[in-house]
C-alpha cells in the first residue's frame, strides 16, 4: 500500500482490501501527528497496544445483534425464470 500511495499507482480495495487501505492512511496520518520515523507497521502494532479506535463508532451500530433469525428476507430473489441465479451485474455467467 505504501508503494502505491507514494507512487500514485491506482489501487482497488474490495471489502477487506478497502479496510486495509483505510487503516494504512489512518496510521500514516497518526505517524505524521506523532512525528514517527519508524516503519508504519511498527506504529500500527503500537496503536493496537494502545487500543486505538481504528473505526469511528456509528450510532446504534454496536447495539445490533444480527442473526439469521432476525434479518428480513431479501427483497428480490436474483433468480431468472429458469430458476437459476443470475449474476449479470458481476460479469459472471
Kinemage of the C-alpha trace (Angstrom):
@kinemage 1
@onewidth
@group {chain A} dominant
@subgroup {mainchain}
@vectorlist {calphas} color= white
{ca unk a 1} P 0.000 0.000 0.000
{ca unk a 2} L 2.830 2.362 0.837
{ca unk a 3} L 4.387 1.939 -2.615
{ca unk a 4} L 1.065 2.595 -4.356
{ca unk a 5} L 0.337 5.656 -2.207
{ca unk a 6} L 3.780 7.186 -2.770
{ca unk a 7} L 3.955 6.406 -6.489
{ca unk a 8} L 0.370 7.361 -7.324
{ca unk a 9} L -0.454 3.865 -8.574
{ca unk a 10} L -4.177 3.073 -8.626
{ca unk a 11} L -5.406 0.577 -6.054
{ca unk a 12} L -8.681 -1.315 -5.918
{ca unk a 13} L -9.786 -2.468 -2.489
{ca unk a 14} L -12.889 -4.574 -2.017
{ca unk a 15} L -14.133 -5.434 1.457
{ca unk a 16} L -11.024 -6.319 3.459
{ca unk a 17} L -8.829 -4.512 0.923
{ca unk a 18} L -10.766 -1.279 1.447
{ca unk a 19} L -10.449 -1.700 5.222
{ca unk a 20} L -6.712 -2.222 4.836
{ca unk a 21} L -6.359 0.936 2.752
{ca unk a 22} L -8.343 2.931 5.307
{ca unk a 23} L -6.158 1.615 8.139
{ca unk a 24} L -2.987 2.411 6.195
{ca unk a 25} L -3.992 6.057 5.814
{ca unk a 26} L -5.117 6.325 9.459
{ca unk a 27} L -1.728 5.004 10.600
{ca unk a 28} L 0.115 7.278 8.144
{ca unk a 29} L -1.763 10.323 9.498
{ca unk a 30} L -1.015 9.254 13.067
{ca unk a 31} L 2.676 8.816 12.175
{ca unk a 32} L 2.767 12.388 10.898
{ca unk a 33} L 0.950 13.660 14.003
{ca unk a 34} L 3.392 11.849 16.321
{ca unk a 35} L 6.493 12.631 14.301
{ca unk a 36} L 7.027 8.868 13.890
{ca unk a 37} L 10.019 7.998 11.712
{ca unk a 38} L 9.914 4.195 12.043
{ca unk a 39} L 8.062 1.672 9.917
{ca unk a 40} L 4.289 2.163 9.745
{ca unk a 41} L 3.756 -1.482 10.643
{ca unk a 42} L 5.542 -0.922 13.951
{ca unk a 43} L 3.323 2.090 14.640
{ca unk a 44} L 0.261 0.026 13.735
{ca unk a 45} L 1.285 -2.599 16.317
{ca unk a 46} L 1.882 0.152 18.897
{ca unk a 47} L -1.530 1.688 18.176
{ca unk a 48} L -3.193 -1.698 18.687
{ca unk a 49} L -1.472 -1.992 22.086
{ca unk a 50} L -2.790 1.479 22.923
{ca unk a 51} L -6.267 0.272 21.938
{ca unk a 52} L -6.501 2.912 19.229
{ca unk a 53} L -10.009 3.096 17.756
{ca unk a 54} L -9.466 2.402 14.042
{ca unk a 55} L -13.141 2.916 13.215
{ca unk a 56} L -15.494 5.728 14.047
{ca unk a 57} L -18.424 4.376 16.061
{ca unk a 58} L -21.774 4.812 14.335
{ca unk a 59} L -24.842 5.484 16.486
{ca unk a 60} L -26.513 2.169 17.269
{ca unk a 61} L -24.071 0.146 15.156
{ca unk a 62} L -22.673 -1.869 18.034
{ca unk a 63} L -26.084 -2.296 19.629
{ca unk a 64} L -27.276 -4.532 16.807
{ca unk a 65} L -27.254 -8.282 17.248
{ca unk a 66} L -27.743 -9.691 13.782
{ca unk a 67} L -28.593 -13.349 13.467
{ca unk a 68} L -30.217 -15.414 10.746
{ca unk a 69} L -33.429 -15.293 12.749
{ca unk a 70} L -33.818 -11.508 12.946
{ca unk a 71} L -32.781 -10.393 9.442
{ca unk a 72} L -35.520 -9.762 6.902
{ca unk a 73} L -35.546 -11.903 3.786
{ca unk a 74} L -34.023 -10.318 0.674
{ca unk a 75} L -36.371 -8.015 -1.199
{ca unk a 76} L -35.571 -9.586 -4.572
{ca unk a 77} L -34.611 -13.140 -5.375
{ca unk a 78} L -31.995 -12.909 -8.099
{ca unk a 79} L -33.241 -15.924 -9.997
{ca unk a 80} L -34.407 -15.854 -13.568
{ca unk a 81} L -37.479 -17.561 -14.994
{ca unk a 82} L -35.387 -20.716 -15.446
{ca unk a 83} L -34.795 -20.876 -11.658
{ca unk a 84} L -31.042 -20.276 -11.956
{ca unk a 85} L -29.263 -17.463 -10.191
{ca unk a 86} L -28.171 -14.662 -12.491
{ca unk a 87} L -25.045 -12.640 -11.793
{ca unk a 88} L -25.148 -10.244 -14.723
{ca unk a 89} L -24.037 -7.305 -12.561
{ca unk a 90} L -20.877 -9.144 -11.518
{ca unk a 91} L -19.966 -10.191 -15.048
{ca unk a 92} L -20.363 -13.891 -14.146
{ca unk a 93} L -22.328 -16.293 -16.295
